Amino acid sequence: MGTGSKILLLLLFIGFLPAANASQKQIRFDFYGDSLSFNLDNLDTVSYNSNDISEQSILAFYQKASTLHFRPLVNHLLYYKQKNNLDDWFYYQLIRKTAQQICPKQKNFELYTLYKWFLMSQSGYDAQLAISDNKLLFYILSEDNIYDIPFYKKNGKQYVCLNYHDYGSKIDFKNLAFFSVNIEIPEAKKPFSYRVTKMPDFNTESYAEKDLQFNYENKEYTFKVMVNPEVKNIFVNYPVVDYESYFNIPLSHRTYNSLIPELKGAVKNMSQKKGVDYLMRFSRNAFAYKNDEESFGKEKRLSPEQTLLYSSSDCDDRAALFFSLVKEIYNIPMIVLLYPKHVTIAVQFEKSSGKPILYKDRKYYVCEPTPQPGDLSIGQINPKLRNVPYEIAYEYTPAVK
């Protein structure tokens, strides 16, 4: 999202939006390095009494907002999404920032939430609202596997809650009845996906250098990796998704370019098996270990870039990073082994030491990327897990080119 994007956005802005006049409010904000501006055309004039959360009051908000000149703003947002290939998660961050400019969350949380719902709905997403006394929950249709936020089923469809965190992720659903707000928006049919396939092009200045060190065969290796603190903010409310989704979240360009070429250089004269062993020990030993309960007070799966950014991580996070590195450098088949209290990776080799895991007539060998008692080599697993049942949580097979 650089200068070219900004010029195109300016042209779009001129083409879609009428010229600002004294009665119009213009909002400006930064979005991952791009400076965006929009005319609201009085969309911010809709009021809402947060002491009267009801289906009638929400319908009145919708009817009023629908009479205003909102379509140029929505078209602008959708054009930006298309031009920059924004995944749904990042488009929602754009909607959040836009709604915050229209009505700050701190000023009127309910109105801020209604603007998010309105803009997502007008963008084509099947968004729903549910109310209970003084609480307003914002749901969206999603076909993804989500594990740590509330959802409900309606006509066989899954709706997940986008603003559960705004209530401290603590709502007693057993004793608190919520009622759906029935407002039909014919054009709002699209499901929302949590898959992240492209990270934003952050400003270069927003990165910081981080030293990662580990020892391999009595030699000390140091990598100076560029990491961006903004990544924490991007994923602060990102839910626990399935392993396929979060293992495949890519690195941002600058982080990628500061690490992957260096790792490729380190393993270029090694055999494939030895190179994978090197990556396994990097993932195992270059970071401090701390479980999610200690770090976050709950289960949280870090993307590969988050694992590089945070000072400590657990087995899920190391597995994601190791998977990402092996996929990027060798692109060979892998499976994710899910134990009751542990996650690890097995990699396909034609021949290796240790006992293989047979899966779909292929031999995989455990490559443990998390610190364990003893210095485990490829094909070895913690003795305490040898007789513990596991499941294959995800199978990665490279696409045939």
KEMIBA-666337 format. One record per residue: residue in one letter; y, z, x of N, C-alpha, C in turn. Coordinates in pm, whole numbers, padded with zeros to 5 digits, always signed. Example, Ala and Ser with C-alpha at 12.3 -4.5 7.8 and 13.67 -1.06 7.14 Angstrom:
2
a-00569+00780+01319-00450+00780+01230-00330+00780+01320 s-00225+00708+01285-00106+00714+01367+00003+00787+01290 
//
This chain:
401
m-00119+00000+00085+00000+00000+00000+00124+00000+00089 g+00160-00114+00143+00270-00119+00237+00388-00194+00184 t+00463-00259+00276+00586-00327+00238+00561-00438+00137 g+00449-00512+00157+00417-00620+00064+00400-00569-00077 s+00332-00456-00090+00312-00396-00223+00445-00360-00285 k+00533-00304-00202+00662-00259-00255+00746-00379-00304 i+00739-00491-00232+00814-00609-00275+00759-00661-00408 l+00625-00668-00416+00563-00714-00540+00595-00622-00656 l+00597-00492-00627+00630-00396-00732+00775-00414-00777 l+00861-00444-00680+01001-00466-00716+01013-00589-00805 l+00942-00698-00770+00946-00817-00853+00890-00789-00992 l+00780-00713-00994+00723-00677-01124+00821-00594-01205 f+00885-00501-01134+00981-00413-01200+01091-00496-01267 i+01138-00598-01194+01244-00683-01249+01191-00763-01366 g+01063-00811-01354+01009-00897-01458+00971-00825-01584 f+00919-00704-01573+00867-00635-01690+00969-00543-01757 l+01057-00487-01677+01144-00384-01730+01285-00435-01749 p+01348-00400-01859+01487-00439-01878+01577-00366-01781 a+01692-00421-01758+01785-00357-01666+01824-00219-01717 a+01832-00125-01622+01866+00012-01662+02010+00017-01711 n+02033+00101-01811+02169+00126-01854+02194+00276-01853 a+02313+00314-01889+02352+00454-01877+02268+00546-01962 s+02209+00495-02072+02133+00580-02162+01987+00594-02121 q+01943+00511-02024+01804+00515-01982+01786+00609-01864 k+01672+00673-01863+01637+00759-01750+01545+00682-01657 q+01573+00689-01530+01487+00626-01430+01420+00735-01347 i+01289+00724-01330+01217+00821-01249+01177+00757-01118 r+01174+00838-01013+01132+00792-00881+01041+00897-00819 f+00935+00852-00755+00848+00946-00685+00765+00873-00580 d+00709+00950-00490+00626+00895-00384+00480+00899-00428 f+00409+00790-00403+00267+00784-00436+00191+00734-00313 y+00143+00827-00233+00065+00797-00113+00136+00695-00023 g+00266+00716-00005+00341+00632+00087+00424+00524+00022 d+00397+00491-00104+00480+00395-00176+00587+00468-00256 s+00707+00416-00252+00815+00472-00333+00821+00395-00464 l+00789+00461-00575+00783+00395-00705+00900+00437-00792 s+00943+00347-00878+01049+00379-00974+01022+00308-01106 f+01054+00377-01216+01030+00324-01348+01146+00358-01440 n+01177+00268-01532+01266+00301-01643+01182+00355-01759 l+01225+00462-01820+01148+00524-01927+01182+00472-02066 d+01298+00409-02082+01337+00356-02213+01322+00460-02323 n+01371+00578-02295+01374+00688-02393+01237+00749-02424 l+01134+00711-02348+01003+00772-02371+01007+00923-02348 d+01100+00968-02265+01110+01111-02236+01185+01188-02344 t+01227+01122-02449+01303+01192-02554+01213+01257-02658 v+01082+01236-02649+00991+01297-02745+00979+01446-02715 s+00994+01527-02815+00984+01672-02796+00851+01722-02851 y+00816+01844-02809+00693+01904-02861+00704+02055-02851 n+00674+02122-02961+00679+02267-02967+00543+02322-02923 s+00539+02380-02805+00412+02429-02751+00357+02549-02828 n+00438+02605-02916+00389+02715-02999+00319+02666-03126 d+00318+02535-03144+00256+02477-03263+00157+02369-03222 i+00047+02411-03159-00055+02316-03117-00147+02291-03236 s-00133+02175-03295-00212+02142-03413-00232+01991-03417 e-00327+01947-03499-00349+01804-03513-00227+01735-03572 q-00158+01804-03662-00038+01746-03724+00074+01726-03622 s+00096+01827-03537+00203+01815-03439+00171+01711-03332 i+00044+01699-03296+00004+01598-03198+00017+01458-03259 l-00019+01442-03385-00001+01314-03453+00147+01276-03459 a+00233+01374-03484+00378+01348-03487+00427+01301-03350 f+00374+01364-03241+00409+01319-03106+00366+01174-03086 y+00243+01143-03124+00190+01009-03104+00270+00904-03181 q+00302+00936-03305+00377+00842-03387+00515+00816-03329 k+00580+00921-03281+00713+00906-03222+00705+00826-03092 a+00611+00862-03003+00599+00791-02876+00565+00644-02897 s+00486+00616-03000+00443+00478-03027+00557+00389-03074 t+00664+00447-03125+00778+00368-03171+00873+00332-03057 l+00854+00394-02942+00943+00372-02830+00895+00256-02743 h+00980+00215-02653+00955+00095-02572+00872+00135-02449 f+00743+00173-02472+00660+00224-02365+00579+00117-02294 r+00558+00000-02357+00467-00099-02301+00506-00147-02161 p+00635-00171-02131+00668-00213-01993+00624-00111-01889 l+00637+00019-01919+00594+00122-01825+00444+00114-01804 v+00367+00104-01912+00221+00096-01901+00180-00031-01825 n+00246-00143-01854+00215-00267-01782+00242-00253-01632 h+00349-00185-01600+00384-00162-01460+00276-00080-01391 l+00232+00027-01457+00128+00113-01401-00003+00035-01382 l-00040-00045-01481-00164-00121-01473-00156-00231-01366 y-00039-00290-01352-00023-00391-01248-00039-00328-01110 y+00022-00212-01093+00009-00141-00965-00138-00110-00938 k-00210-00068-01039-00352-00038-01025-00430-00161-00979 q-00405-00273-01045-00476-00395-01012-00440-00446-00873 k-00311-00445-00842-00266-00499-00714-00320-00419-00596 n-00335-00288-00614-00379-00202-00504-00526-00160-00517 n-00596-00222-00611-00738-00193-00631-00765-00043-00645 l-00685+00021-00726-00702+00165-00746-00827+00193-00827 d-00911+00283-00778-01019+00335-00860-00960+00420-00971 d-01041+00445-01073-00992+00522-01188-00937+00659-01147 w-01003+00723-01050-00958+00857-01008-00815+00851-00954 f-00784+00748-00877-00649+00737-00821-00550+00688-00926 y-00597+00607-01020-00508+00570-01129-00469+00693-01211 y-00564+00782-01231-00532+00905-01303-00431+00989-01224 q-00440+00989-01091-00340+01061-01011-00201+00998-01030 l-00197+00865-01044-00071+00796-01071-00017+00836-01208 i-00104+00844-01308-00064+00887-01442-00013+01030-01437 r-00081+01116-01364-00039+01257-01353+00102+01266-01294 k+00127+01190-01188+00258+01196-01125+00366+01139-01216 t+00331+01036-01290+00427+00979-01385+00459+01078-01496 a+00356+01140-01553+00376+01240-01658+00456+01358-01607 q+00434+01395-01483+00509+01508-01424+00657+01476-01415 q+00689+01350-01390+00830+01310-01384+00892+01304-01524 i+00814+01265-01623+00867+01258-01760+00890+01398-01815 c+00789+01483-01801+00800+01623-01846+00724+01711-01749 p+00791+01785-01664+00723+01869-01565+00624+01965-01631 k+00511+01976-01567+00404+02063-01615+00452+02207-01634 q+00537+02252-01541+00585+02389-01546+00682+02412-01663 k+00744+02306-01709+00842+02317-01817+00774+02321-01954 n+00678+02231-01976+00608+02226-02104+00470+02166-02078 f+00373+02252-02051+00239+02207-02014+00178+02120-02122 e+00195+02156-02248+00135+02081-02357+00193+01941-02367 l+00324+01929-02352+00386+01797-02359+00344+01712-02239 y+00339+01773-02122+00289+01705-02002+00148+01651-02025 t+00061+01732-02086-00076+01691-02115-00078+01577-02216 l+00008+01584-02317+00013+01477-02418+00059+01345-02357 y+00151+01351-02264+00194+01228-02197+00079+01168-02115 k+00003+01252-02046-00113+01201-01972-00211+01133-02067 w-00241+01199-02176-00332+01143-02276-00278+01012-02333 f-00150+01010-02365-00089+00891-02423-00093+00774-02325 l-00056+00797-02199-00052+00688-02101-00192+00639-02066 m-00290+00730-02057-00427+00687-02031-00481+00607-02149 s-00453+00652-02270-00499+00580-02389-00437+00441-02396 q-00305+00434-02372-00238+00305-02378-00278+00213-02261 s-00341+00272-02160-00396+00193-02049-00536+00143-02080 g-00587+00179-02198-00716+00127-02242-00832+00224-02231 y-00809+00344-02179-00917+00441-02163-00940+00520-02292 d-01066+00548-02319-01102+00626-02438-01079+00773-02407 a-00960+00821-02434-00922+00959-02408-00913+01036-02539 q-00953+01162-02535-00958+01245-02654-00892+01379-02627 l-00850+01445-02735-00791+01578-02725-00871+01676-02811 a-00877+01802-02766-00941+01908-02844-00852+02031-02836 i-00842+02104-02947-00751+02219-02953-00824+02342-03003 s-00772+02457-02960-00819+02587-03009-00706+02686-02987 d-00642+02726-03096-00529+02820-03088-00425+02767-02990 n-00413+02832-02874-00307+02795-02779-00358+02712-02663 k-00473+02649-02675-00529+02569-02566-00542+02424-02610 l-00506+02335-02516-00511+02191-02540-00593+02127-02429 l-00713+02079-02463-00801+02019-02363-00798+01867-02376 f-00802+01803-02261-00789+01659-02248-00922+01604-02195 y-00990+01524-02275-01121+01468-02240-01110+01316-02225 i-01209+01262-02153-01213+01117-02137-01358+01068-02133 l-01381+00952-02189-01514+00893-02189-01556+00860-02046 s-01674+00907-02007-01726+00877-01875-01878+00868-01881 e-01932+00769-01812-02077+00750-01806-02137+00807-01678 d-02053+00872-01595-02100+00927-01468-02174+01059-01490 n-02251+01098-01388-02316+01230-01388-02220+01332-01329 i-02172+01423-01413-02075+01525-01372-02139+01661-01397 y-02123+01754-01301-02202+01877-01307-02124+02007-01324 d-01996+02009-01302-01929+02139-01301-01806+02147-01391 i-01791+02055-01485-01681+02064-01580-01736+02043-01721 p-01666+02097-01822-01716+02087-01959-01721+01942-02009 f-01814+01917-02099-01825+01786-02162-01881+01806-02303 y-01866+01704-02385-01932+01705-02514-01980+01564-02546 k-02073+01553-02637-02128+01424-02677-02079+01390-02817 k-02039+01265-02834-01993+01217-02963-02045+01075-02982 n-02124+01054-03086-02184+00923-03112-02260+00870-02991 g-02329+00961-02922-02407+00923-02806-02327+00901-02679 k-02196+00925-02684-02110+00905-02568-02069+01039-02507 q-02052+01040-02375-02014+01162-02304-01865+01164-02276 y-01800+01274-02315-01659+01294-02286-01645+01417-02196 v-01580+01398-02079-01566+01507-01983-01420+01553-01979 c-01402+01681-01946-01270+01743-01952-01192+01718-01823 l-01074+01659-01836-00991+01630-01720-00897+01743-01680 n-00873+01839-01769-00774+01943-01735-00831+02084-01745 y-00962+02097-01727-01026+02230-01729-00966+02321-01624 h-00934+02266-01507-00879+02346-01397-00745+02409-01433 d-00672+02347-01528-00541+02402-01565-00554+02539-01631 y-00673+02571-01677-00699+02702-01738-00782+02790-01646 g-00771+02761-01517-00843+02841-01419-00992+02820-01423 s-01036+02709-01484-01178+02678-01500-01254+02794-01563 k-01183+02865-01653-01245+02981-01719-01209+02980-01868 i-01293+02915-01946-01277+02914-02091-01410+02954-02153 d-01407+03050-02242-01528+03099-02306-01565+03008-02423 f-01640+02902-02394-01673+02805-02497-01772+02862-02600 k-01842+02968-02563-01938+03027-02657-01866+03097-02772 n-01753+03155-02741-01681+03234-02843-01550+03170-02887 l-01518+03053-02833-01393+02987-02867-01424+02847-02918 a-01396+02825-03046-01428+02696-03107-01313+02597-03087 f-01346+02479-03038-01247+02372-03020-01269+02264-03125 f-01159+02206-03170-01165+02102-03274-01105+01973-03219 s-01176+01863-03238-01127+01734-03191-01008+01688-03273 v-00911+01627-03205-00795+01569-03271-00830+01424-03305 n-00830+01392-03431-00875+01259-03475-00757+01163-03486 i-00731+01094-03376-00630+00989-03375-00697+00863-03321 e-00708+00763-03403-00774+00639-03363-00675+00548-03290 i-00714+00507-03168-00635+00412-03090-00728+00295-03060 p-00723+00188-03138-00821+00080-03130-00840+00021-02991 e-00731+00011-02913-00742-00053-02782-00798+00040-02675 a-00815+00169-02707-00862+00267-02608-01014+00279-02615 k-01083+00195-02541-01230+00191-02546-01296+00206-02409 k-01218+00192-02303-01276+00182-02169-01324+00318-02116 p-01442+00322-02051-01486+00448-01988-01415+00470-01855 f-01409+00594-01814-01347+00637-01688-01456+00663-01587 s-01439+00613-01465-01538+00637-01360-01479+00722-01249 y-01561+00817-01201-01520+00901-01089-01554+00840-00954 r-01613+00725-00952-01650+00663-00825-01525+00626-00744 v-01529+00659-00616-01419+00626-00525-01472+00526-00424 t-01418+00406-00427-01464+00299-00339-01359+00260-00235 k-01239+00312-00249-01130+00276-00156-01031+00391-00151 m-01000+00436-00030-00900+00541-00012-00761+00478-00001 p-00656+00554-00036-00520+00499-00024-00483+00469+00121 d-00386+00380+00139-00331+00352+00272-00216+00449+00296 f-00250+00567+00344-00149+00669+00367-00050+00626+00475 n+00068+00685+00471+00164+00665+00580+00105+00715+00711 t+00128+00641+00817+00079+00681+00949+00129+00819+00988 e+00254+00848+00950+00317+00975+00989+00251+01096+00923 s+00174+01074+00818+00115+01187+00746-00016+01234+00808 y-00063+01165+00912-00187+01204+00979-00160+01304+01091 a-00263+01382+01122-00258+01476+01234-00384+01457+01317 e-00373+01485+01445-00487+01470+01535-00571+01597+01537 k-00702+01580+01528-00794+01694+01531-00902+01668+01635 d-00925+01767+01722-01028+01755+01824-01163+01801+01768 l-01264+01718+01784-01401+01754+01749-01485+01747+01875 q-01556+01855+01904-01633+01864+02027-01778+01901+01997 f-01868+01846+02074-02008+01890+02069-02077+01849+02197 n-02191+01913+02223-02267+01889+02346-02392+01810+02312 y-02416+01705+02390-02537+01626+02370-02600+01601+02506 e-02721+01652+02522-02797+01639+02647-02712+01683+02766 n-02656+01804+02749-02578+01872+02854-02450+01798+02894 k-02403+01714+02805-02275+01647+02828-02181+01679+02711 e-02060+01716+02744-01961+01751+02642-01888+01626+02595 y-01884+01608+02463-01813+01495+02403-01696+01548+02320 t-01583+01482+02332-01465+01518+02254-01411+01394+02184 f-01386+01409+02054-01329+01300+01975-01197+01346+01916 k-01096+01264+01931-00966+01293+01872-00955+01212+01743 v-00979+01280+01633-00987+01215+01503-00856+01235+01428 m-00807+01128+01368-00686+01137+01287-00726+01174+01144 v-00674+01287+01097-00706+01333+00962-00578+01351+00883 n-00590+01343+00751-00472+01350+00665-00486+01466+00567 p-00396+01565+00574-00404+01680+00482-00395+01641+00335 e-00338+01524+00305-00324+01480+00167-00461+01460+00100 v-00564+01438+00182-00698+01421+00129-00743+01546+00052 k-00701+01662+00100-00736+01785+00028-00677+01783-00113 n-00552+01740-00124-00486+01738-00255-00551+01636-00348 i-00592+01523-00293-00654+01418-00374-00779+01469-00444 f-00857+01549-00372-00987+01590-00424-00991+01736-00469 v-00876+01801-00479-00878+01944-00513-00942+01970-00648 n-00924+01879-00743-00984+01896-00876-01094+01793-00904 y-01140+01729-00800-01248+01632-00814-01377+01707-00844 p-01452+01665-00945-01570+01743-00984-01690+01720-00893 v-01796+01794-00918-01923+01771-00850-01989+01650-00916 v-02003+01543-00840-02064+01420-00891-02201+01403-00825 d-02274+01299-00863-02407+01280-00805-02396+01236-00659 y-02509+01245-00590-02509+01220-00446-02472+01076-00412 e-02515+00982-00491-02480+00843-00464-02329+00823-00467 s-02262+00887-00561-02117+00869-00574-02042+00929-00457 y-02071+01055-00423-01985+01116-00321-02029+01085-00179 f-02156+01051-00157-02198+01010-00023-02131+00879+00017 n-02097+00796-00081-02041+00664-00052-01889+00658-00061 i-01822+00773-00072-01677+00773-00064-01636+00734+00078 p-01559+00628+00094-01528+00580+00229-01422+00665+00298 l-01410+00643+00428-01302+00703+00505-01174+00620+00487 s-01060+00686+00497-00934+00611+00499-00928+00530+00629 h-00847+00426+00630-00846+00332+00743-00816+00400+00877 r-00717+00488+00878-00678+00545+01008-00784+00643+01058 t-00841+00721+00967-00948+00811+01008-01067+00730+01059 y-01103+00626+00985-01213+00537+01025-01188+00481+01166 n-01069+00427+01188-01040+00360+01315-01029+00456+01432 s-01009+00584+01405-01001+00682+01513-01137+00738+01551 l-01237+00721+01463-01368+00782+01488-01481+00681+01504 i-01497+00588+01412-01614+00501+01412-01624+00416+01539 p-01517+00351+01587-01530+00276+01713-01571+00364+01831 e-01521+00489+01832-01558+00581+01941-01707+00616+01935 l-01757+00642+01814-01899+00673+01799-01985+00552+01833 k-01941+00435+01791-02016+00313+01825-02022+00293+01976 g-01910+00325+02043-01909+00313+02188-02003+00413+02254 a-02012+00532+02196-02097+00636+02254-02246+00603+02244 v-02285+00530+02139-02428+00503+02116-02469+00359+02150 k-02377+00279+02200-02405+00136+02216-02521+00107+02312 n-02542+00193+02410-02650+00171+02506-02774+00253+02473 m-02776+00315+02356-02891+00395+02313-02980+00314+02220 s-03105+00351+02213-03192+00293+02112-03145+00340+01975 q-03192+00273+01870-03150+00313+01735-03187+00457+01706 k-03309+00496+01739-03353+00633+01712-03269+00734+01789 k-03241+00706+01915-03162+00798+01995-03018+00805+01944 g-02966+00690+01900-02831+00689+01844-02822+00770+01716 v-02923+00761+01631-02926+00841+01509-02935+00989+01544 d-03014+01021+01648-03023+01159+01695-02887+01210+01740 y-02812+01126+01808-02677+01161+01853-02587+01191+01733 l-02591+01105+01632-02508+01125+01513-02551+01251+01437 m-02681+01277+01435-02733+01397+01370-02677+01522+01437 r-02676+01524+01568-02629+01643+01640-02476+01654+01635 f-02408+01542+01628-02263+01547+01606-02234+01613+01473 s-02300+01569+01366-02279+01626+01233-02319+01773+01229 r-02419+01810+01306-02470+01946+01306-02381+02043+01385 n-02328+01997+01498-02268+02091+01593-02117+02080+01613 a-02053+01978+01556-01909+01961+01579-01824+02040+01481 f-01888+02113+01388-01815+02185+01284-01872+02325+01264 a-01787+02417+01225-01833+02551+01190-01902+02547+01054 y-01998+02636+01034-02070+02640+00906-02014+02750+00817 k-01995+02718+00689-01959+02818+00588-02000+02761+00453 n-02065+02843+00370-02110+02791+00241-01994+02782+00142 d-02018+02710+00033-01911+02683-00064-01859+02809-00130 e-01947+02904-00155-01904+03027-00221-01801+03100-00136 e-01821+03101-00005-01725+03164+00086-01596+03084+00095 s-01609+02952+00098-01491+02866+00119-01410+02844-00009 f-01480+02822-00122-01411+02781-00244-01439+02870-00364 g-01536+02959-00352-01571+03045-00464-01658+02976-00567 k-01703+02854-00537-01787+02777-00628-01848+02661-00553 e-01941+02591-00617-02001+02471-00559-01895+02361-00549 k-01885+02300-00430-01791+02189-00410-01850+02097-00305 r-01865+01972-00340-01918+01875-00247-01805+01799-00181 l-01801+01806-00049-01695+01740+00027-01735+01597+00060 s-01639+01508+00050-01661+01371+00094-01669+01371+00247 p-01718+01262+00308-01723+01256+00454-01588+01285+00520 e-01481+01230+00465-01349+01253+00526-01304+01398+00509 q-01336+01459+00396-01303+01599+00379-01378+01686+00481 t-01503+01650+00509-01581+01727+00608-01515+01719+00744 l-01461+01602+00779-01388+01590+00906-01259+01671+00904 l-01199+01684+00788-01069+01751+00775-01080+01902+00774 y-01177+01955+00697-01188+02100+00683-01243+02162+00811 s-01212+02290+00832-01257+02359+00953-01403+02400+00945 s-01460+02408+00824-01600+02446+00808-01660+02372+00690 s-01793+02368+00685-01862+02293+00580-02005+02342+00570 d-02075+02298+00462-02213+02342+00442-02308+02222+00447 c-02432+02242+00400-02534+02137+00416-02503+02011+00336 d-02451+02025+00213-02415+01907+00135-02315+01820+00210 d-02217+01887+00270-02108+01817+00335-02155+01748+00464 r-02237+01819+00544-02290+01757+00666-02379+01638+00632 a-02459+01653+00525-02547+01544+00484-02465+01420+00447 a-02354+01442+00374-02268+01330+00335-02206+01263+00457 l-02158+01342+00552-02098+01285+00672-02202+01209+00754 f-02317+01270+00777-02422+01205+00855-02467+01074+00788 f-02487+01079+00658-02523+00958+00583-02419+00849+00606 s-02291+00885+00595-02183+00788+00610-02183+00725+00749 l-02205+00808+00852-02203+00758+00989-02322+00666+01016 v-02441+00705+00971-02559+00621+00993-02545+00490+00916 k-02497+00498+00793-02477+00377+00714-02379+00284+00783 e-02269+00336+00834-02166+00254+00893-02210+00192+01026 i-02282+00269+01107-02315+00224+01242-02448+00148+01248 y-02547+00191+01166-02678+00127+01172-02720+00061+01040 n-02668+00109+00930-02697+00054+00797-02847+00037+00774 i-02921+00147+00783-03065+00147+00765-03101+00234+00645 p-03218+00216+00587-03256+00291+00467-03261+00442+00492 m-03217+00517+00392-03218+00663+00397-03251+00718+00259 i-03301+00840+00256-03320+00913+00130-03260+01052+00145 v-03213+01104+00033-03155+01238+00030-03260+01333-00028 l-03295+01436+00048-03394+01534+00005-03322+01656-00051 l-03349+01685-00176-03284+01798-00243-03384+01910-00265 y-03364+02020-00193-03443+02142-00210-03365+02236-00303 p-03429+02343-00350-03356+02436-00439-03226+02489-00378 k-03224+02512-00246-03104+02567-00184-03063+02492-00057 h-03101+02367-00049-03069+02292+00073-03073+02142+00044 v-02992+02069+00119-02990+01923+00112-02999+01868+00254 t-03082+01768+00274-03090+01706+00405-03119+01557+00387 i-03125+01486+00500-03142+01340+00500-03269+01302+00576 a-03338+01202+00526-03448+01141+00600-03416+00994+00619 v-03441+00944+00740-03405+00808+00779-03533+00728+00806 q-03528+00602+00769-03645+00518+00791-03646+00464+00934 f-03756+00490+01004-03782+00431+01135-03919+00365+01130 e-03936+00262+01208-04068+00200+01215-04169+00296+01275 k-04124+00375+01372-04214+00466+01439-04133+00583+01492 s-04185+00705+01472-04114+00821+01522-04213+00936+01534 s-04167+01045+01594-04250+01164+01605-04232+01249+01481 g-04319+01346+01465-04310+01431+01348-04384+01372+01229 k-04390+01449+01124-04461+01406+01003-04367+01326+00915 p-04405+01203+00881-04315+01122+00798-04321+01164+00651 i-04216+01128+00579-04214+01142+00433-04239+01003+00377 l-04345+00989+00301-04379+00859+00244-04310+00845+00109 y-04232+00740+00097-04161+00715-00029-04155+00565-00052 k-04216+00521-00161-04223+00378-00196-04278+00295-00080 d-04385+00347-00022-04458+00280+00086-04375+00265+00213 r-04273+00346+00228-04194+00347+00351-04202+00484+00416 k-04191+00486+00547-04194+00611+00622-04051+00654+00659 y-04016+00772+00616-03886+00830+00649-03909+00958+00730 y-03814+00985+00821-03824+01104+00905-03699+01189+00888 v-03722+01318+00867-03610+01410+00844-03518+01411+00965 c-03388+01401+00939-03285+01414+01042-03190+01524+00992 e-03207+01644+01040-03135+01760+00987-02994+01769+01044 p-02889+01743+00962-02752+01745+01013-02682+01881+01002 t-02755+01984+00957-02697+02117+00938-02762+02216+01034 p-02687+02308+01095-02746+02407+01186-02862+02482+01120 q-02973+02494+01195-03092+02564+01147-03144+02654+01260 p-03231+02751+01227-03296+02827+01334-03378+02733+01422 g-03349+02732+01548-03419+02640+01637-03348+02507+01647 d-03373+02436+01756-03309+02307+01781-03400+02197+01728 l-03382+02161+01601-03471+02067+01536-03445+01924+01583 s-03551+01854+01616-03542+01713+01654-03571+01626+01532 i-03557+01495+01548-03591+01403+01440-03737+01423+01399 g-03760+01430+01270-03896+01450+01218-03933+01595+01198 q-03844+01689+01239-03871+01831+01222-03785+01890+01111 i-03841+01989+01043-03769+02056+00935-03786+02206+00951 n-03693+02281+00898-03701+02427+00901-03837+02470+00848 p-03914+02549+00926-04048+02591+00882-04049+02656+00745 k-03939+02722+00705-03934+02788+00575-03934+02687+00459 l-03906+02560+00491-03899+02458+00385-04024+02371+00378 r-04119+02392+00467-04232+02301+00476-04314+02295+00348 n-04326+02406+00279-04406+02410+00157-04321+02424+00031 v-04192+02401+00046-04100+02411-00068-04088+02274-00134 p-04105+02264-00265-04093+02133-00331-03951+02081-00325 y-03936+01950-00320-03806+01886-00316-03809+01763-00406 e-03694+01709-00431-03685+01583-00504-03602+01483-00425 i-03625+01356-00448-03544+01252-00386-03421+01233-00474 a-03307+01283-00427-03184+01280-00508-03114+01145-00502 y-03139+01069-00396-03072+00939-00382-03146+00858-00277 e-03167+00733-00306-03228+00640-00211-03126+00533-00176 y-03102+00514-00046-03010+00410-00003-03090+00298+00065 t-03075+00179+00012-03136+00060+00071-03025-00041+00096 p-03006-00083+00220-02899-00180+00249-02916-00308+00169 a-02803-00363+00128-02806-00489+00056-02851-00601+00148 v-02928-00693+00095-02974-00806+00173-02861-00908+00185 k-02827-00943+00306-02716-01038+00327-02770-01180+00337 
//
